[in-house]
Amino acid sequence: WMMPSQAPIARLIANAQKKVASNSKDGGGHFLLARLYSLQYAGASDQVGIYDPDSNPSLPGYQRIQVPGPTKHTPKAGEALLKSVTHYEHASQLLNKDAVVRLGQGWMFEEASKWVQAKATASPSEQAIRKLTTAQWLARASDAYRKAYELAKLADAAKEHMWIGMEDMASVEAAQNLVRLSRSRQISLSSAFVAELSAHI
């Protein structure tokens, strides 16, 4: 098993942007950018572990797609959040059968919902985020989570073991998020669907 090398997130973003600029239909490139911007948004570190950073970069399986939010709502974090959401939109259209893309997209939609209630600043990115209400962002998150669950539930249920990695747990994590949002009354789901999700978890 090879350990990933550490690389600056800003450099990885710049390299990925060049590739996407030369091929706007590169779903994998948009997905990588969405994830890199989400890590920049979280702000835990300015570097990240990555395989083959210069030619074919890929994040290791243990790297959580559901990143924790930043400790402070800054314009820089808001810009990274908005860019992550934008690239997730492209990735979800180009990789529309990928449950992991939908899981990450739902998570960043949910993060965006928290910014609507945070202290407002004059930055363009934060103003753009606040064009939607908390309820609208949560509705988008719910839709993305449901798609992740539906795309992956049958394949995940057939697995004998669930490894600690986002690819193996997309439907489970999506189900957990839906149940959590439903029980906290942030979204509305039927009792039958909540029971189905709970059984899958």
C-alpha positions in Angstrom: 0.0 0.0 0.0 1.5 3.3 -1.1 1.3 6.4 1.1 0.0 9.5 -0.8 2.4 12.4 -1.1 1.5 15.8 0.3 0.8 18.7 -2.1 -0.5 22.2 -1.7 -4.2 22.4 -2.4 -3.8 25.7 -4.3 -1.3 24.1 -6.7 -3.6 21.1 -7.3 -6.5 23.4 -8.0 -4.5 25.4 -10.5 -3.4 22.2 -12.3 -6.9 20.7 -12.3 -8.4 24.0 -13.6 -6.0 23.9 -16.6 -7.2 20.4 -17.5 -10.9 21.3 -17.2 -10.3 24.4 -19.2 -9.0 22.3 -22.1 -11.9 19.8 -21.7 -15.0 21.2 -20.1 -16.7 17.7 -20.4 -14.1 16.1 -18.0 -16.5 15.0 -15.3 -13.6 13.5 -13.2 -11.8 16.9 -13.4 -14.8 18.7 -12.2 -15.3 16.2 -9.4 -11.7 16.6 -8.3 -12.0 20.4 -8.3 -15.2 20.1 -6.3 -13.5 18.0 -3.7 -10.3 20.2 -3.6 -12.4 23.3 -3.2 -14.3 21.6 -0.4 -11.0 20.9 1.4 -10.0 24.5 0.9 -13.4 25.5 2.3 -12.8 23.4 5.4 -9.5 25.1 5.9 -8.0 22.4 8.1 -4.7 22.5 6.1 -3.3 24.1 3.0 -2.0 20.7 1.9 -3.6 17.4 1.2 -2.5 13.8 0.7 -2.8 12.8 -3.0 -1.6 10.1 -5.4 0.2 11.0 -8.6 -0.3 14.8 -8.1 1.3 16.0 -11.4 -0.1 13.7 -14.0 -3.3 11.9 -12.8 -4.1 13.2 -9.3 -6.5 11.2 -7.1 -7.4 11.6 -3.4 -7.0 8.6 -1.2 -10.0 6.5 -0.2 -9.8 7.5 3.5 -10.1 11.2 2.6 -13.6 12.1 3.8 -15.9 13.6 1.1 -18.1 15.1 3.8 -15.7 17.7 5.1 -16.2 19.6 8.4 -17.2 23.2 8.0 -14.7 26.0 8.8 -14.5 27.5 12.2 -15.2 30.9 10.8 -17.4 32.1 8.0 -14.9 34.1 6.0 -15.1 35.5 2.4 -12.3 33.1 1.4 -14.2 30.1 2.8 -17.4 31.3 1.1 -15.7 31.6 -2.2 -14.3 28.0 -1.9 -17.8 26.8 -0.9 -19.4 28.4 -4.0 -16.7 27.0 -6.3 -17.1 23.5 -4.9 -20.9 23.7 -5.4 -20.4 24.9 -9.0 -18.0 22.1 -9.9 -20.3 19.6 -8.2 -23.1 20.8 -10.5 -20.9 20.1 -13.5 -19.7 16.7 -12.2 -23.2 15.6 -11.3 -24.4 16.3 -14.9 -21.4 14.6 -16.5 -21.2 11.7 -14.0 -24.9 11.3 -13.4 -24.7 7.6 -12.3 -22.0 8.3 -9.7 -23.4 8.0 -6.2 -20.3 9.4 -4.6 -20.6 12.6 -6.6 -24.1 13.0 -5.4 -23.1 12.3 -1.8 -20.5 15.1 -1.9 -22.8 17.4 -3.7 -25.5 16.9 -1.1 -23.0 17.6 1.7 -21.9 20.9 0.2 -25.5 22.0 -0.4 -26.1 21.3 3.3 -23.0 23.4 4.2 -24.3 26.2 2.0 -27.6 26.1 3.9 -25.7 27.1 7.1 -24.3 30.2 5.5 -27.7 31.7 4.9 -28.1 32.1 8.7 -24.5 33.2 9.4 -23.4 36.9 9.7 -23.6 38.4 6.3 -20.6 40.1 4.6 -20.4 42.0 1.4 -18.4 39.4 -0.5 -19.9 38.4 -3.9 -19.6 34.7 -3.1 -21.6 35.0 0.2 -24.2 37.1 -1.5 -24.5 34.5 -4.2 -25.0 31.7 -1.6 -27.7 33.8 0.1 -29.7 34.0 -3.2 -31.3 30.7 -2.0 -33.0 30.3 1.4 -31.9 27.7 4.0 -34.9 25.6 3.0 -34.0 25.7 -0.7 -30.4 24.6 0.0 -31.7 21.8 2.2 -34.1 20.7 -0.5 -31.2 20.5 -2.9 -29.2 18.5 -0.3 -32.1 16.1 0.2 -32.5 15.6 -3.5 -28.8 14.8 -4.0 -28.7 12.5 -1.0 -31.7 10.6 -2.3 -30.1 10.2 -5.7 -26.9 8.9 -4.0 -29.0 6.4 -2.0 -31.0 5.2 -5.0 -27.9 4.8 -7.2 -25.9 2.8 -4.7 -28.3 1.0 -2.4 -28.6 -2.3 -4.3 -24.9 -2.7 -4.9 -24.1 -1.7 -1.3 -26.6 -4.1 0.1 -25.1 -7.0 -1.8 -21.6 -6.5 -0.4 -20.5 -8.8 2.3 -18.3 -6.2 4.0 -18.4 -2.4 4.2 -14.9 -1.0 4.2 -14.0 2.4 5.6 -14.1 4.3 2.4 -16.5 6.7 0.7 -17.0 4.4 -2.4 -18.3 1.6 -0.2 -20.6 3.6 2.0 -22.3 6.1 -0.3 -25.8 4.8 0.1 -25.3 4.3 3.9 -24.0 7.8 4.4 -26.7 9.3 2.2 -29.3 7.4 4.2 -27.8 8.5 7.5 -27.9 12.2 6.3 -31.5 11.9 5.2 -32.6 10.4 8.5 -30.7 13.0 10.5 -32.2 15.9 8.5 -35.7 14.4 8.8 -35.5 13.8 12.5 -34.3 17.3 13.1 -37.3 18.5 11.0 -35.1 20.3 8.5 -36.6 18.2 5.6 -39.8 16.3 5.3 -39.8 12.6 4.4 -42.5 10.0 4.6 -42.4 7.7 7.6 -42.2 4.7 5.2 -39.2 6.1 3.5 -37.5 6.9 6.8 -38.1 3.3 7.9 -36.6 2.0 4.7 -33.5 4.3 5.2 -33.1 3.2 8.8 -33.3 -0.5 7.8 -30.6 0.1 5.2 -28.3 1.8 7.7 
